[in-house]
Amino acid sequence: MMKDDHRCFCELAPLYALNLLDLEERLWVEAQVLECPDLAEELAGYQTAVGTIPYGAEPMPMATDLKDRLFDRLGLDPVESVPENPPALTPALKMFAIKAENMQWKPHRMEGVEVVVLFIDEINRMRNLLVKAAAGVTYPLHQHHGIEEIYMLEGELVLDGEVYLAGDYIRSYPNSIHAPSTSTGCMFLIRACIDDNYDENLVIRSI
C-alpha cells in the first residue's frame, strides 16, 4: 500500500479500473505503478474483475411497455408493431439472362456505333454496356469522370496507339483522355461511370 497525503493505491486502483477517477488521480495511480512494478499485477487483477462484470449479471426480461414509455418520454407518436405473421415478401430476382439474338441494339449518336445497356447500378453510379462499332469509326477525344473498364469481344480497338483484340482488358482511370478507333470494326463490353455520357440523344435504360 502506498500513500500520498490522503491517497491510497488499494482504494484508487478499483476506481481506476472502473474509469471513475479524474485525470489527476489517474496520473497518480499510473505513477505508483511506474514506481513500484509489483502494483501493476494488482491493478491488472482489478481490471480483469471489471471486465467480467457484464457477464455476471443475470439477464433481465425487457418490460413489455418499454417502447411506449420511451416514445412518451420523447414526445413521439407510438409506432405500430409489426404483425406476428407479416405477409410473405416477393421473392428476390435470382438471375436475369438474355440471348444474343434478343439484344436490343440502339443507335449511338456516332454514326456506325450501336449500344445495348445491360445493367445500371444506381448505387455505385455505374452501368454495363455492349458497344459495337463498324470499321473505320473513330470516337471523338473525350475525358472520363470515373473509371472505365473495357473487355474486348470481337475485332480490334486502337487506344493510345495500342491495338487491343478479343480477350484483352482495358481500364481507364478518372480524368484520362483518349479517342479510341477501329479499322476493322469491333464489339466490347464496357463498364463505366453513369456520369460519362456515351450518348447525349439516347434515353438509356437497362434491359
C-alpha positions as CSV (number, residue, x, y, z in Angstrom):
1,M,0.0,0.0,0.0
2,M,1.4,3.4,-1.0
3,K,0.1,6.7,0.3
4,D,0.5,10.3,-0.9
5,D,-1.3,12.6,1.5
6,H,-4.9,11.2,1.6
7,R,-4.4,8.9,-1.5
8,C,-4.3,5.1,-1.1
9,F,-3.5,2.9,-4.1
10,C,-5.6,0.0,-2.8
11,E,-8.6,2.3,-2.8
12,L,-8.0,4.1,-6.0
13,A,-7.0,1.1,-8.1
14,P,-10.5,-0.4,-8.3
15,L,-11.9,3.0,-9.3
16,Y,-9.1,3.3,-11.9
17,A,-10.2,0.0,-13.4
18,L,-13.8,1.3,-13.5
19,N,-12.6,4.5,-15.2
20,L,-14.2,6.6,-12.4
21,L,-11.1,8.7,-11.4
22,D,-10.4,12.2,-12.6
23,L,-7.3,12.9,-14.6
24,E,-5.1,13.9,-11.6
25,E,-6.0,10.7,-9.7
26,R,-5.4,8.5,-12.8
27,L,-2.0,10.0,-13.3
28,W,-1.2,9.4,-9.6
29,V,-2.2,5.7,-9.9
30,E,-0.1,5.3,-13.1
31,A,2.9,7.0,-11.4
32,Q,2.7,4.5,-8.5
33,V,2.7,1.6,-11.0
34,L,5.8,3.0,-12.6
35,E,7.5,3.5,-9.3
36,C,6.6,0.0,-8.0
37,P,6.0,-2.5,-10.8
38,D,4.5,-5.0,-8.4
39,L,1.4,-2.8,-8.2
40,A,0.8,-3.4,-12.0
41,E,-0.2,-7.0,-11.2
42,E,-2.6,-5.8,-8.5
43,L,-4.1,-3.3,-10.9
44,A,-4.4,-5.9,-13.7
45,G,-6.4,-8.0,-11.3
46,Y,-8.9,-5.3,-10.8
47,Q,-9.1,-4.7,-14.5
48,T,-9.8,-8.3,-15.1
49,A,-12.5,-8.4,-12.5
50,V,-14.1,-5.3,-14.0
51,G,-14.1,-7.0,-17.4
52,T,-16.2,-9.9,-16.1
53,I,-18.9,-7.7,-14.5
54,P,-21.2,-7.6,-17.6
55,Y,-21.2,-11.4,-17.8
56,G,-22.0,-11.9,-14.1
57,A,-25.4,-10.2,-14.1
58,E,-28.5,-12.3,-14.6
59,P,-30.4,-11.5,-17.8
60,M,-33.4,-9.2,-17.2
61,P,-36.5,-9.5,-19.3
62,M,-37.4,-6.4,-21.2
63,A,-40.5,-4.6,-19.9
64,T,-43.4,-5.0,-22.4
65,D,-44.3,-1.3,-22.2
66,L,-40.7,-0.1,-22.6
67,K,-41.1,1.1,-26.2
68,D,-44.3,3.0,-25.3
69,R,-42.6,4.7,-22.3
70,L,-39.7,5.7,-24.4
71,F,-41.9,7.2,-27.1
72,D,-43.9,9.0,-24.5
73,R,-40.8,10.5,-22.9
74,L,-39.6,11.6,-26.3
75,G,-43.0,13.1,-27.2
76,L,-43.3,10.8,-30.2
77,D,-46.3,9.0,-31.6
78,P,-46.1,5.2,-31.0
79,V,-45.1,3.1,-33.9
80,E,-47.5,0.3,-34.9
81,S,-46.0,-3.0,-34.0
82,V,-45.1,-5.4,-36.8
83,P,-47.6,-8.2,-37.1
84,E,-46.5,-11.6,-35.9
85,N,-47.1,-13.2,-39.3
86,P,-46.3,-10.5,-41.9
87,P,-47.3,-11.1,-45.5
88,A,-44.7,-13.0,-47.5
89,L,-42.3,-10.8,-49.4
90,T,-42.0,-11.0,-53.2
91,P,-39.1,-13.4,-53.9
92,A,-35.9,-11.6,-54.9
93,L,-34.9,-11.9,-58.5
94,K,-32.2,-14.5,-58.6
95,M,-31.0,-14.2,-62.2
96,F,-31.5,-12.3,-65.4
97,A,-30.4,-13.5,-68.8
98,I,-30.9,-12.6,-72.4
99,K,-29.9,-14.4,-75.6
100,A,-27.6,-12.7,-78.0
101,E,-30.3,-12.7,-80.7
102,N,-32.7,-10.8,-78.4
103,M,-30.3,-8.0,-77.6
104,Q,-31.9,-4.6,-78.3
105,W,-29.2,-2.6,-80.1
106,K,-29.8,1.2,-80.1
107,P,-28.1,3.6,-82.4
108,H,-25.4,5.8,-80.8
109,R,-25.1,9.5,-81.8
110,M,-21.8,8.4,-83.5
111,E,-22.6,7.0,-87.0
112,G,-21.6,3.4,-87.2
113,V,-21.9,2.7,-83.4
114,E,-24.6,0.8,-81.6
115,V,-25.1,0.1,-77.9
116,V,-27.0,-2.2,-75.6
117,V,-27.4,-1.1,-72.0
118,L,-27.2,-4.3,-70.0
119,F,-27.4,-3.0,-66.4
120,I,-27.5,0.2,-64.5
121,D,-26.1,0.3,-61.0
122,E,-27.6,3.4,-59.4
123,I,-26.0,2.8,-56.0
124,N,-22.4,2.8,-57.4
125,R,-23.3,5.1,-60.3
126,M,-22.0,2.6,-62.9
127,R,-23.5,0.9,-66.0
128,N,-22.7,-2.0,-68.2
129,L,-23.0,-1.7,-71.9
130,L,-22.3,-3.7,-75.1
131,V,-20.8,-1.5,-77.8
132,K,-20.5,-2.4,-81.4
133,A,-18.6,-0.2,-83.8
134,A,-18.3,-0.5,-87.6
135,A,-15.0,-0.4,-89.5
136,G,-13.4,3.0,-89.7
137,V,-15.1,4.5,-86.7
138,T,-13.2,7.0,-84.5
139,Y,-14.7,8.2,-81.3
140,P,-14.1,11.9,-80.5
141,L,-11.5,12.8,-77.9
142,H,-13.2,12.7,-74.5
143,Q,-12.3,12.8,-70.8
144,H,-13.7,10.3,-68.2
145,H,-15.3,11.3,-64.9
146,G,-14.8,7.9,-63.4
147,I,-13.2,4.5,-64.1
148,E,-14.0,2.8,-67.4
149,E,-13.4,-0.9,-68.0
150,I,-13.5,-2.5,-71.4
151,Y,-13.4,-6.2,-72.3
152,M,-12.8,-6.9,-76.0
153,L,-15.2,-9.4,-77.6
154,E,-14.6,-9.1,-81.3
155,G,-12.4,-7.2,-83.8
156,E,-9.7,-4.7,-82.8
157,L,-9.7,-1.4,-80.9
158,V,-6.9,1.1,-81.1
159,L,-6.4,3.1,-78.0
160,D,-3.4,5.4,-77.4
161,G,-1.5,3.7,-80.3
162,E,-2.0,0.2,-78.9
163,V,-4.1,-2.4,-80.7
164,Y,-6.4,-4.5,-78.5
165,L,-8.0,-7.8,-79.6
166,A,-10.7,-10.2,-78.4
167,G,-9.9,-11.2,-74.8
168,D,-8.0,-8.1,-73.9
169,Y,-8.9,-5.9,-70.9
170,I,-8.5,-2.1,-70.6
171,R,-9.1,0.0,-67.6
172,S,-9.1,3.8,-67.9
173,Y,-8.9,6.0,-64.8
174,P,-10.8,9.2,-63.9
175,N,-9.6,12.3,-65.9
176,S,-8.0,10.1,-68.5
177,I,-8.4,11.4,-72.1
178,H,-8.4,9.4,-75.3
179,A,-10.0,8.9,-78.7
180,P,-10.5,5.2,-79.5
181,S,-10.8,4.0,-83.1
182,T,-11.3,0.7,-85.0
183,S,-10.2,-0.1,-88.6
184,T,-11.8,-3.5,-88.7
185,G,-14.9,-2.9,-86.6
186,C,-15.2,-4.3,-83.1
187,M,-17.5,-5.2,-80.2
188,F,-16.7,-4.9,-76.5
189,L,-18.3,-5.0,-73.1
190,I,-17.8,-1.8,-71.2
191,R,-18.4,-0.8,-67.5
192,A,-18.3,2.9,-67.0
193,C,-19.4,5.8,-64.7
194,I,-23.0,6.9,-65.3
195,D,-21.8,10.5,-65.5
196,D,-19.7,9.6,-68.6
197,N,-22.2,10.5,-71.2
198,Y,-21.9,8.0,-74.1
199,D,-24.9,9.1,-75.9
200,E,-26.5,12.5,-75.3
201,N,-29.5,11.8,-77.5
202,L,-30.4,8.3,-76.4
203,V,-32.5,7.7,-73.3
204,I,-30.5,4.9,-71.7
205,R,-32.4,2.2,-69.9
206,S,-31.2,-1.2,-68.7
207,I,-32.8,-4.2,-70.5
